[in-house]
Amino acid sequence: MTVRRLSILVLLLAGWSATNAQDAAAPAAAPFRSLTPSDKIELGVDLGLPFVTGDLDPKFPGFGAGLHVRKAFDHIFSARISGTFASSKNEGGSGANDTRESSLRWISGNADAVITLNNIRFNKPNRKVLLNVFGGVGIMNYNVEYSGITTLPSTDNPLTGTAPIVRFGAGLAYRISPKFNIGLEYGVANMFGRESDLLDGEENVDRPVTTFRDIWHFPHLQLNFNLGKNDKNGVAKSEPLYWINPMTEVANAIAALEARPIYDPTDTDGDGIIDAIDDEDNSPAGARVDAKGVTLDSDMDKVPDYKDKEPFSPPGYTVDAMGVAQVPKPITEADVNRIVDAKLANFKLPATGIQDWFLPGINFADNSFNVRYNEYEKLSQVATVLKNNPSVKVVAVGHTDDRGSERYNNVLSYNRAKAAIDILTSQYGISRDRIILNWSGEGSPLVPAKGSTLANRRVEFRVAKGETEMARPEGPSAGKGRFSGNKDAGY
């Protein structure tokens, strides 16, 4: 017995494994394509003439208004949320002595399920007229003012309260355009609880005048607008689904397939591109073409490749009739030498005027005309210029700062220029007649400063431009120092 049970268990496990293996090996099903388009939302305005049927007779006209929003689930079923305000009156109807009167104000919010009964026909893309039925629940707040009524369990006037309601109805809608339609609808509502017999202000007490509940009626006109533009993919939304044929998407797909051109493999020019997509169906035989059948011109030199001896010419050059770029011959070294020689043959160096030369000056200690050793290097530079330019003469001009009298400073500036010339002639062998002595005293300060200024105690050298030697100014001996001339110096 045990072996038999084990055998049955093994067979069951084997069958279960085989079934799973077949499911795993089966190819995945293609993703389902929805044929329901994204649709718009209806926003409507409700205007009507409400009334109450109950123990008292309705007194016309009443007034009611509301707003609703409706969204389709599919081509038949939709949901609607609405809000309504209504006002109506009732009066007694038992003769001239019946003075009972009441007035009702009603505010409600409702949620309805709407069924479109005639959108199951497929012969037109859109319905022109819709037949709708609806039913739903809501909540209402009422206010009843009354007079001449005594059969009430309460003395409250007005009677007020809030209670749930159930409502249902039917209507017709007429399509004006894809964005707008109008409708006529009749709805009735009934309130739950004992208060439902008080909407007209009169309560049915042991009298078979009406049913236990008063019924609220709302015949009304609807002005409906379809709102919405594009879905999340940028595709235009359709009208609400209850207006359009359920087979519209299928019909559109079939029409698109039918509109496609019939495949024609004709290739007139034999370039491998069929005429249906060939932009050049007369390409020369053997010519290379692009994906649209146009003869290739790879280097865009206006010579097609099948004629171009150089189909990839370097850009920027003109080409001949055979597509060969006219590239200039490279320049050789001989060409470069010839060009340089031609340029140098007409080249002249600009003449440098000696008047532009810069010659260093030397400075002196306070109240001294003795040339310090650290100034010899500058005098050596002046001497070098004179030796290298035998035709050049220079002027040595002595200066002082502004201390001391003018006569004293004139003599001191003369002594300084004379001391510098002495070094040039005695130490560096410059002929005395190539140096012209001038003095300026304190009259030409280099630095506009008062008192002791090293920069103003100087001798300057410049290329002579026709100046003449200046004699020693009148005045007593000035400054400290010595002269070290020689016989060849001329003094």
C-alpha positions as CSV (number, residue, x, y, z in Angstrom):
1,M,0.0,0.0,0.0
2,T,2.8,2.4,0.8
3,V,4.6,1.7,-2.5
4,R,1.4,2.5,-4.4
5,R,1.0,5.8,-2.7
6,L,4.6,6.7,-3.4
7,S,4.2,5.9,-7.1
8,I,1.1,8.1,-7.4
9,L,3.0,11.0,-5.7
10,V,6.0,10.6,-8.1
11,L,3.6,10.7,-11.1
12,L,1.9,13.9,-9.8
13,L,5.2,15.6,-9.3
14,A,6.5,14.6,-12.8
15,G,3.3,16.0,-14.4
16,W,3.6,19.3,-12.5
17,S,7.2,19.7,-13.6
18,A,6.4,19.0,-17.2
19,T,3.6,21.6,-17.2
20,N,5.9,24.3,-15.7
21,A,8.6,23.6,-18.2
22,Q,6.1,24.0,-21.1
23,D,5.0,27.3,-19.7
24,A,8.5,28.6,-19.4
25,A,9.4,27.5,-22.9
26,A,6.3,29.2,-24.4
27,P,7.1,32.5,-26.1
28,A,6.0,35.7,-24.4
29,A,2.8,37.1,-25.6
30,A,2.9,40.4,-27.5
31,P,1.9,43.4,-25.4
32,F,-1.8,44.3,-25.7
33,R,-2.5,47.5,-27.6
34,S,-5.4,49.4,-26.0
35,L,-8.0,50.5,-28.5
36,T,-9.6,53.0,-26.1
37,P,-8.4,56.6,-26.8
38,S,-7.7,59.1,-24.0
39,D,-10.9,61.3,-23.8
40,K,-12.0,64.6,-22.5
41,I,-14.0,65.4,-19.4
42,E,-17.5,66.9,-19.5
43,L,-18.2,70.0,-17.5
44,G,-21.9,70.9,-17.4
45,V,-24.3,73.7,-16.2
46,D,-27.7,72.5,-15.1
47,L,-30.7,74.9,-15.2
48,G,-34.2,73.7,-14.3
49,L,-37.6,74.0,-12.6
50,P,-37.7,71.8,-9.5
51,F,-40.9,70.9,-7.6
52,V,-42.0,68.6,-4.8
53,T,-44.9,66.2,-4.9
54,G,-46.4,65.3,-1.5
55,D,-49.3,66.3,0.8
56,L,-49.5,69.8,-0.8
57,D,-49.7,70.7,-4.4
58,P,-46.6,72.1,-6.2
59,K,-46.7,75.8,-7.0
60,F,-44.9,76.7,-10.2
61,P,-42.4,77.9,-11.1
62,G,-39.5,76.8,-8.9
63,F,-35.8,77.5,-9.8
64,G,-32.8,75.2,-9.7
65,A,-29.2,75.4,-10.9
66,G,-26.1,73.3,-10.5
67,L,-22.8,72.1,-11.9
68,H,-21.6,68.7,-12.8
69,V,-18.5,66.9,-14.0
70,R,-18.7,63.7,-15.9
71,K,-16.0,61.2,-16.9
72,A,-16.4,58.1,-19.1
73,F,-15.1,54.7,-18.0
74,D,-15.8,53.3,-21.4
75,H,-18.2,53.8,-24.3
76,I,-21.3,53.0,-22.2
77,F,-20.6,53.6,-18.5
78,S,-19.5,56.9,-16.9
79,A,-19.5,58.6,-13.5
80,R,-20.9,62.0,-12.7
81,I,-20.4,64.2,-9.6
82,S,-22.8,67.2,-9.3
83,G,-24.0,69.9,-6.9
84,T,-27.4,71.5,-7.0
85,F,-29.3,74.4,-5.5
86,A,-33.1,74.5,-5.8
87,S,-36.0,76.5,-4.5
88,S,-39.7,75.5,-4.8
89,K,-43.1,76.2,-3.2
90,N,-46.2,74.1,-2.3
91,E,-49.8,75.1,-1.4
92,G,-52.9,73.4,-0.2
93,G,-55.4,72.2,-2.7
94,S,-58.6,71.5,-0.7
95,G,-60.5,74.6,-1.5
96,A,-60.5,78.3,-0.8
97,N,-60.3,77.7,2.9
98,D,-57.0,75.7,2.5
99,T,-54.3,78.3,3.5
100,R,-51.4,75.9,3.9
101,E,-48.2,77.1,2.2
102,S,-44.6,76.1,2.3
103,S,-41.3,76.9,0.6
104,L,-38.3,74.7,0.2
105,R,-34.6,75.5,-0.3
106,W,-32.4,72.5,-1.2
107,I,-28.7,72.1,-1.5
108,S,-27.3,68.7,-2.5
109,G,-24.2,66.9,-3.6
110,N,-24.6,63.8,-5.7
111,A,-22.6,60.9,-7.2
112,D,-24.3,59.1,-10.1
113,A,-23.5,56.2,-12.4
114,V,-24.6,57.0,-15.9
115,I,-25.4,54.4,-18.6
116,T,-25.6,55.4,-22.3
117,L,-28.1,53.1,-23.8
118,N,-27.7,53.7,-27.5
119,N,-23.9,53.8,-28.0
120,I,-23.6,50.1,-28.9
121,R,-24.3,50.7,-32.6
122,F,-21.3,50.9,-34.8
123,N,-22.6,52.4,-38.1
124,K,-21.4,56.0,-37.4
125,P,-18.2,57.5,-36.0
126,N,-20.2,59.7,-33.5
127,R,-23.7,59.5,-32.0
128,K,-25.8,62.6,-32.6
129,V,-28.3,61.9,-29.9
130,L,-27.6,60.0,-26.6
131,L,-30.2,58.3,-24.4
132,N,-28.9,58.2,-20.8
133,V,-30.2,56.7,-17.6
134,F,-28.7,57.3,-14.2
135,G,-28.9,56.5,-10.6
136,G,-26.9,57.5,-7.5
137,V,-26.7,58.7,-4.0
138,G,-26.0,62.0,-2.3
139,I,-26.5,64.2,0.7
140,M,-28.8,67.2,1.0
141,N,-29.4,70.1,3.3
142,Y,-33.0,71.3,3.3
143,N,-34.9,74.3,4.8
144,V,-38.7,74.4,4.8
145,E,-40.7,77.4,5.8
146,Y,-44.4,76.9,6.3
147,S,-47.6,78.6,7.3
148,G,-51.1,77.4,8.0
149,I,-49.9,73.9,8.8
150,T,-50.6,72.3,12.2
151,T,-50.1,68.6,11.6
152,L,-46.4,68.7,12.5
153,P,-44.7,66.9,15.4
154,S,-42.5,70.0,16.0
155,T,-43.1,73.7,16.2
156,D,-39.8,74.6,14.6
157,N,-40.2,77.0,11.7
158,P,-38.3,76.7,9.5
159,L,-37.7,73.0,9.4
160,T,-34.0,72.3,8.7
161,G,-31.8,69.2,8.5
162,T,-29.3,67.2,6.5
163,A,-29.9,63.7,5.3
164,P,-28.8,61.2,2.6
165,I,-30.7,60.8,-0.6
166,V,-31.1,58.4,-3.5
167,R,-31.9,59.7,-6.9
168,F,-32.4,58.4,-10.4
169,G,-33.6,59.6,-13.8
170,A,-33.1,59.7,-17.6
171,G,-32.3,62.2,-20.3
172,L,-31.5,63.0,-23.9
173,A,-28.4,64.8,-25.1
174,Y,-27.8,66.4,-28.5
175,R,-24.3,66.8,-30.0
176,I,-23.7,70.4,-31.4
177,S,-19.9,70.1,-31.9
178,P,-17.0,68.0,-30.7
179,K,-16.7,70.5,-27.8
180,F,-20.3,71.3,-26.9
181,N,-23.7,69.5,-26.5
182,I,-27.0,70.2,-24.8
183,G,-29.3,67.9,-22.9
184,L,-32.7,67.5,-21.3
185,E,-32.8,65.5,-18.2
186,Y,-35.4,64.5,-15.6
187,G,-34.3,63.4,-12.2
188,V,-36.2,62.5,-9.0
189,A,-34.8,62.3,-5.5
190,N,-36.0,60.8,-2.2
191,M,-34.6,61.5,1.2
192,F,-34.1,58.8,3.8
193,G,-35.8,58.9,7.2
194,R,-39.1,60.3,8.6
195,E,-38.1,63.8,7.5
196,S,-38.7,62.7,3.9
197,D,-42.4,63.5,4.4
198,L,-41.7,67.1,5.4
199,L,-40.3,68.5,2.2
200,D,-43.7,70.3,1.5
201,G,-44.1,71.2,5.2
202,E,-47.1,68.8,5.7
203,E,-46.8,65.4,7.4
204,N,-49.0,62.5,6.4
205,V,-50.6,61.5,9.7
206,D,-53.0,58.6,9.3
207,R,-54.4,60.0,6.1
208,P,-54.0,58.2,2.8
209,V,-53.4,61.5,1.0
210,T,-49.9,60.7,-0.4
211,T,-47.3,58.1,0.0
212,F,-45.1,58.3,3.1
213,R,-42.3,60.1,1.4
214,D,-42.4,63.4,-0.5
215,I,-40.6,63.2,-3.9
216,W,-38.3,66.0,-5.2
217,H,-38.4,66.4,-9.0
218,F,-35.8,68.3,-11.1
219,P,-36.5,68.6,-14.9
220,H,-33.6,70.6,-16.2
221,L,-31.6,71.8,-19.3
222,Q,-27.9,70.9,-19.5
223,L,-25.2,72.9,-21.2
224,N,-22.2,70.6,-21.5
225,F,-18.6,71.5,-22.5
226,N,-15.9,68.9,-23.3
227,L,-12.6,70.0,-21.7
228,G,-9.1,68.8,-22.4
229,K,-6.5,69.0,-25.2
230,N,-3.6,66.5,-25.3
231,D,-2.7,63.4,-23.3
232,K,0.7,62.8,-21.7
233,N,2.1,61.7,-25.1
234,G,1.0,64.8,-26.8
235,V,-1.9,63.1,-28.7
236,A,-5.1,65.1,-29.0
237,K,-7.8,63.7,-26.7
238,S,-11.1,62.5,-28.2
239,E,-14.6,63.5,-27.2
240,P,-15.9,61.7,-24.2
241,L,-16.1,58.0,-25.0
242,Y,-19.9,57.9,-24.7
243,W,-20.1,60.1,-27.9
244,I,-17.8,58.1,-30.1
245,N,-18.1,54.7,-31.8
246,P,-16.3,51.9,-29.8
247,M,-14.8,50.7,-33.1
248,T,-13.3,54.1,-34.0
249,E,-9.7,53.2,-33.1
250,V,-10.0,50.0,-35.1
251,A,-11.5,51.8,-38.1
252,N,-8.8,54.4,-38.0
253,A,-6.1,51.7,-37.9
254,I,-7.7,49.9,-40.8
255,A,-8.0,53.2,-42.8
256,A,-4.3,54.0,-42.1
257,L,-3.4,50.5,-43.5
258,E,-5.5,51.0,-46.5
259,A,-4.0,54.4,-47.1
260,R,-0.5,53.0,-47.3
261,P,0.9,52.7,-50.9
262,I,1.0,49.3,-52.4
263,Y,4.6,48.0,-52.4
264,D,6.0,48.4,-55.9
265,P,9.5,47.0,-56.4
266,T,10.1,48.7,-59.7
267,D,13.6,50.2,-60.0
268,T,13.7,52.0,-63.3
269,D,17.4,53.1,-63.3
270,G,18.6,49.9,-61.6
271,D,20.5,51.7,-58.8
272,G,19.1,49.4,-56.1
273,I,16.6,52.0,-54.8
274,I,13.0,51.4,-55.8
275,D,11.2,54.2,-57.6
276,A,8.7,54.7,-54.7
277,I,11.5,56.3,-52.6
278,D,14.0,57.2,-55.4
279,D,14.6,61.0,-55.7
280,E,16.5,60.4,-58.9
281,D,14.9,57.6,-60.9
282,N,17.1,58.2,-63.9
283,S,20.6,57.8,-62.4
284,P,23.4,57.0,-64.9
285,A,24.1,53.3,-65.2
286,G,26.8,52.2,-62.8
287,A,26.8,55.4,-60.8
288,R,27.0,55.2,-57.0
289,V,23.9,56.6,-55.3
290,D,22.9,57.4,-51.7
291,A,20.0,56.0,-49.7
292,K,17.5,58.1,-51.7
293,G,18.9,57.1,-55.1
294,V,20.7,60.4,-55.8
295,T,24.1,60.2,-57.6
296,L,26.9,60.5,-55.1
297,D,29.3,63.5,-55.1
298,S,31.5,62.6,-52.1
299,D,33.7,65.7,-52.1
300,M,30.9,68.0,-53.1
301,D,32.9,69.5,-56.0
302,K,29.9,69.3,-58.3
303,V,31.5,66.5,-60.3
304,P,29.7,63.2,-59.6
305,D,31.8,60.3,-58.3
306,Y,31.3,58.2,-61.5
307,K,33.0,61.0,-63.5
308,D,35.4,62.2,-60.8
309,K,39.0,61.0,-61.1
310,E,39.6,62.4,-57.6
311,P,36.3,61.7,-55.7
312,F,37.8,62.9,-52.4
313,S,39.5,66.1,-53.5
314,P,41.0,68.3,-50.7
315,P,38.5,71.1,-49.8
316,G,39.1,74.7,-50.7
317,Y,40.6,74.2,-54.2
318,T,39.0,74.6,-57.5
319,V,38.7,71.4,-59.7
320,D,38.9,70.8,-63.4
321,A,36.2,69.0,-65.5
322,M,37.5,65.7,-64.3
323,G,37.2,66.6,-60.6
324,V,40.9,66.9,-59.9
325,A,41.9,69.6,-57.4
326,Q,44.1,72.4,-58.7
327,V,46.6,72.3,-55.8
328,P,49.6,74.7,-56.3
329,K,53.0,73.1,-56.6
330,P,55.0,73.1,-53.3
331,I,57.7,75.8,-52.8
332,T,61.2,74.5,-52.9
333,E,64.3,75.8,-51.1
334,A,65.5,77.4,-54.2
335,D,62.2,79.3,-54.5
336,V,62.5,80.5,-50.9
337,N,66.1,81.7,-51.5
338,R,65.1,83.6,-54.6
339,I,62.3,85.3,-52.8
340,V,64.5,86.3,-49.9
341,D,67.3,87.6,-52.2
342,A,64.8,89.7,-54.1
343,K,63.5,91.2,-50.9
344,L,67.0,91.9,-49.5
345,A,68.1,93.6,-52.7
346,N,65.7,96.5,-52.1
347,F,66.1,96.5,-48.3
348,K,67.9,99.4,-46.7
349,L,68.6,99.8,-43.0
350,P,67.3,103.0,-41.5
351,A,69.9,105.5,-40.7
352,T,70.4,106.1,-37.0
353,G,71.0,109.7,-36.1
354,I,73.8,110.3,-33.6
355,Q,71.6,112.8,-31.9
356,D,69.5,109.9,-30.5
357,W,72.5,108.3,-28.6
358,F,72.2,108.0,-24.9
359,L,75.4,108.9,-23.0
360,P,75.6,108.2,-19.3
361,G,76.3,111.1,-16.8
362,I,78.2,111.1,-13.5
363,N,77.3,112.4,-10.0
364,F,79.3,114.2,-7.3
365,A,79.4,114.4,-3.6
366,D,78.1,117.4,-1.7
367,N,80.1,120.6,-2.5
368,S,82.7,118.6,-4.4
369,F,84.0,118.3,-8.0
370,N,86.3,115.3,-7.3
371,V,85.3,112.4,-9.6
372,R,84.7,109.3,-7.4
373,Y,86.1,106.0,-8.6
374,N,82.6,104.4,-8.9
375,E,81.9,106.9,-11.7
376,Y,84.8,105.9,-13.9
377,E,82.9,103.1,-15.5
378,K,80.4,105.7,-16.9
379,L,83.3,107.9,-18.2
380,S,84.8,104.8,-19.8
381,Q,81.5,104.3,-21.7
382,V,81.6,107.8,-23.0
383,A,85.2,107.4,-24.0
384,T,84.3,104.2,-25.9
385,V,81.7,106.0,-27.9
386,L,84.1,108.8,-28.8
387,K,86.8,106.3,-29.8
388,N,84.4,104.3,-32.0
389,N,83.1,107.5,-33.7
390,P,86.1,109.7,-34.5
391,S,83.9,112.4,-36.1
392,V,81.7,112.9,-33.1
393,K,82.1,115.6,-30.5
394,V,80.4,115.8,-27.1
395,V,79.3,118.5,-24.7
396,A,80.0,118.1,-21.0
397,V,77.6,120.2,-18.9
398,G,78.1,120.7,-15.2
399,H,75.2,121.2,-12.7
400,T,74.7,121.7,-8.9
401,D,71.9,121.6,-6.5
402,D,70.3,124.9,-5.2
403,R,72.3,125.4,-2.0
404,G,74.8,128.2,-2.0
405,S,74.8,131.4,-4.0
406,E,74.3,131.5,-7.7
407,R,77.9,132.8,-8.4
408,Y,79.3,130.0,-6.2
409,N,77.2,127.3,-7.9
410,N,78.2,128.6,-11.4
411,V,81.9,128.1,-10.6
412,L,81.2,124.7,-8.9
413,S,79.4,123.5,-12.0
414,Y,82.3,124.7,-14.2
415,N,84.7,122.8,-12.0
416,R,82.7,119.6,-12.2
417,A,82.6,119.7,-16.0
418,K,86.3,120.5,-16.2
419,A,87.1,117.5,-13.8
420,A,85.1,115.1,-15.9
421,I,86.9,116.3,-19.1
422,D,90.3,116.0,-17.3
423,I,89.6,112.2,-16.6
424,L,88.5,111.6,-20.2
425,T,91.7,113.2,-21.6
426,S,94.2,112.0,-19.0
427,Q,92.9,108.5,-18.3
428,Y,91.3,107.5,-21.6
429,G,93.3,109.5,-24.2
430,I,90.4,111.5,-25.7
431,S,91.6,114.7,-27.5
432,R,90.5,117.8,-25.7
433,D,89.2,119.4,-28.8
434,R,86.5,116.7,-29.1
435,I,84.9,117.8,-25.8
436,I,83.1,121.1,-25.3
437,L,82.8,122.4,-21.7
438,N,79.5,124.0,-20.7
439,W,78.2,124.9,-17.3
440,S,74.7,125.5,-15.9
441,G,75.0,126.1,-12.2
442,E,71.7,125.4,-10.3
443,G,69.6,126.5,-13.3
444,S,68.7,123.1,-14.7
445,P,67.8,120.8,-11.9
446,L,67.0,117.2,-12.9
447,V,64.9,116.7,-9.8
448,P,62.7,119.6,-8.7
449,A,63.7,119.4,-5.0
450,K,65.2,121.9,-2.5
451,G,68.3,121.2,-0.6
452,S,70.9,118.6,-1.1
453,T,70.0,116.3,-4.1
454,L,72.5,113.9,-5.5
455,A,70.7,113.7,-8.9
456,N,71.2,117.4,-9.4
457,R,74.9,117.3,-8.6
458,R,76.0,115.9,-12.0
459,V,77.8,116.2,-15.3
460,E,75.8,115.3,-18.4
461,F,77.2,114.3,-21.8
462,R,75.4,114.8,-25.1
463,V,76.4,114.8,-28.8
464,A,77.4,118.3,-29.8
465,K,75.1,120.2,-32.1
466,G,77.2,123.3,-32.8
467,E,77.7,124.4,-29.1
468,T,80.8,126.4,-28.2
469,E,83.1,126.3,-25.2
470,M,82.0,128.3,-22.2
471,A,84.7,130.2,-20.2
472,R,85.0,130.0,-16.4
473,P,82.3,132.2,-14.8
474,E,83.4,135.0,-12.5
475,G,83.6,134.2,-8.9
476,P,85.9,132.8,-6.2
477,S,87.1,129.3,-6.0
478,A,84.2,126.8,-5.4
479,G,84.1,123.2,-4.2
480,K,86.6,120.7,-3.0
481,G,88.6,118.5,-5.3
482,R,91.6,118.4,-7.6
483,F,92.5,118.5,-11.2
484,S,94.9,116.1,-12.7
485,G,95.5,117.3,-16.2
486,N,98.6,116.8,-18.4
487,K,100.5,118.6,-21.0
488,D,98.6,117.0,-23.9
489,A,95.3,118.2,-22.4
490,G,96.0,121.8,-23.4
491,Y,95.9,123.4,-20.0
